[in-house]
Amino acid sequence: MSLFVWLGRNALFALDPETAHGLSIAALRSGLPVCPKPAADPRLKISLAGLDFPNPLGMAAGYDKNAEVPEALLKLGFGFSEIGTVTPKAQPGNPRPRIFRLVEDEGVINRLGFNNEGHEAAFRRLAAIRGNGIIGVNIGANKDSLDRIADYVTGIRRFYSVARYFTANISSPNTPGLRDLQARESLSALLGAVLAARDDEAVRAGGKIPVLLKIAPDLTEEGMDDIAAEVLAHGLDGLIVSNTTLSRDGLKDQIQAKEAGGLSGKPVFERSTTVLAKMRKRVGPALPIIGVGGVSSAETALEKIRAGADLVQLYSCMVYEGPGLPGKVVSGLSTLLDRERVNSIRDLRDTKLDYWADRPM
Ligand SMILES: Cc1cc2nc3c(=O)[nH]c(=O)nc-3n(C[C@H](O)[C@H](O)[C@H](O)COP(=O)(O)O)c2cc1C
């Protein structure tokens, strides 16, 4: 890691995590070059759900909640970026402090609670973008909503003209009751309504935008069975596995570990990768899956692909590694492909599927 990044990291770590996050967004928004973009490698290209990704690494939701810097993120080397979670109305989220660093574990706990500026603000920013990069829109429900499913439907309709894909996020642990939408009957109702809205908009717009579902890593085997069955029955376009965990297993930092919220970063890698493989086994080889949770290097990104992911996302480890991380992961993937002597990263998918799927939860 460069001296610059270390100095930057130490200065940023002296600040409260949310202030540091705001500064990093401001730096990206300034348009000044932060890091050189990695060289394009045709072996890293992935065509999936009708989209052509230049490489398999994306920025996970939650960093750019209000669509302020999606293109600046692409310039860091990400092959795609996901904005949101956005809710129909702006909402403040939970009281501060609400993001905590677990430095020894290279983890993060957050209980933000979908703080965001609402649909209109994000829509205006996305509508002004002229580039052609892949930007996904992650949609959710307001905390005080009387009809949560209607909030997701509103999201599909509002962003249909600007989203390249949608993520229905039903797995944040910080909106009370939201994860209940993962239960079979509620999930069926949600997917039915969301896909009906998508199909309706598709007729008007003349093309189908893919819809993915983002799930928690805290699921039982039966819970995973139910989700897989509903996803296949409704013909959903893909899964994102996973969101943050409520588990605190194996943490060194026992002080911050007591904070309420979802845990992410290195401590969630094993759990999220295990659920990813278990879901890949359940849904079969054709359904697109994005693996997310604890990706910190080219090796861990490739491990997600070996466990069944088509694409990968990261967020928390960038807090520790800085803005050079996406470039490092992408160029590191090229080096790993040289070593593996394969012509496409796709050839490595599922090569450790059994290893990961057979792990106990
Ligand atoms: C501060 C913070 C805010 C997040 N906000 C969202 C969000 O709004 N929507 C969402 O789907 N996921 C959100 N996530 C979850 C991440 O997208 C990701 O699924 C999770 O952190 C695991 O990946 P990671 O270990 O690479 O961070 C958030 C994560 C963090 C750390």
The ligand as an SDF file (V2000), in Angstrom:
LIG
                    3D

 31 33  0  0  0  0  0  0  0  0999 V2000
  -21.9910    1.4200    5.8900 C   0  0  0  0  0  0  0  0  0  0  0  0
  -22.7360    0.4100    5.0780 C   0  0  0  0  0  0  0  0  0  0  0  0
  -23.9550    0.7510    4.4970 C   0  0  0  0  0  0  0  0  0  0  0  0
  -24.6500   -0.1870    3.7240 C   0  0  0  0  0  0  0  0  0  0  0  0
  -25.8300    0.1620    3.1450 N   0  0  0  0  0  0  0  0  0  0  0  0
  -26.4650   -0.7140    2.3250 C   0  0  0  0  0  0  0  0  0  0  0  0
  -27.6400   -0.3360    1.6430 C   0  0  0  0  0  0  0  0  0  0  0  0
  -28.1110    0.7970    1.7330 O   0  0  0  0  0  0  0  0  0  0  0  0
  -28.2500   -1.2710    0.8520 N   0  0  0  0  0  0  0  0  0  0  0  0
  -27.7430   -2.5330    0.6950 C   0  0  0  0  0  0  0  0  0  0  0  0
  -28.3200   -3.3350   -0.0550 O   0  0  0  0  0  0  0  0  0  0  0  0
  -26.6080   -2.9070    1.3170 N   0  0  0  0  0  0  0  0  0  0  0  0
  -25.9650   -2.0300    2.1190 C   0  0  0  0  0  0  0  0  0  0  0  0
  -24.8090   -2.4140    2.7440 N   0  0  0  0  0  0  0  0  0  0  0  0
  -24.3220   -3.8030    2.5940 C   0  0  0  0  0  0  0  0  0  0  0  0
  -23.2780   -3.9370    1.5030 C   0  0  0  0  0  0  0  0  0  0  0  0
  -23.7910   -3.6020    0.2410 O   0  0  0  0  0  0  0  0  0  0  0  0
  -22.7540   -5.3980    1.4510 C   0  0  0  0  0  0  0  0  0  0  0  0
  -23.8170   -6.2530    1.0940 O   0  0  0  0  0  0  0  0  0  0  0  0
  -22.1870   -5.8630    2.7790 C   0  0  0  0  0  0  0  0  0  0  0  0
  -21.5450   -4.8210    3.4620 O   0  0  0  0  0  0  0  0  0  0  0  0
  -21.1780   -7.0110    2.5930 C   0  0  0  0  0  0  0  0  0  0  0  0
  -20.1260   -6.6280    1.7360 O   0  0  0  0  0  0  0  0  0  0  0  0
  -18.7180   -6.0310    2.2610 P   0  0  0  0  0  0  0  0  0  0  0  0
  -18.2170   -6.9720    3.3110 O   0  0  0  0  0  0  0  0  0  0  0  0
  -17.8410   -5.9870    1.0580 O   0  0  0  0  0  0  0  0  0  0  0  0
  -19.0200   -4.6890    2.8100 O   0  0  0  0  0  0  0  0  0  0  0  0
  -24.1010   -1.4960    3.5330 C   0  0  0  0  0  0  0  0  0  0  0  0
  -22.8700   -1.8160    4.1140 C   0  0  0  0  0  0  0  0  0  0  0  0
  -22.1890   -0.8900    4.8680 C   0  0  0  0  0  0  0  0  0  0  0  0
  -20.8490   -1.2700    5.4730 C   0  0  0  0  0  0  0  0  0  0  0  0
  1  2  1  0
  2  3  1  0
  2 30  2  0
  3  4  2  0
  4  5  1  0
  4 28  1  0
  5  6  2  0
  6  7  1  0
  6 13  1  0
  7  8  2  0
  7  9  1  0
  9 10  1  0
 10 11  2  0
 10 12  1  0
 12 13  2  0
 13 14  1  0
 14 15  1  0
 14 28  1  0
 15 16  1  0
 16 17  1  0
 16 18  1  0
 18 19  1  0
 18 20  1  0
 20 21  1  0
 20 22  1  0
 22 23  1  0
 23 24  1  0
 24 25  2  0
 24 26  1  0
 24 27  1  0
 28 29  2  0
 29 30  1  0
 30 31  1  0
M  END
$$$$
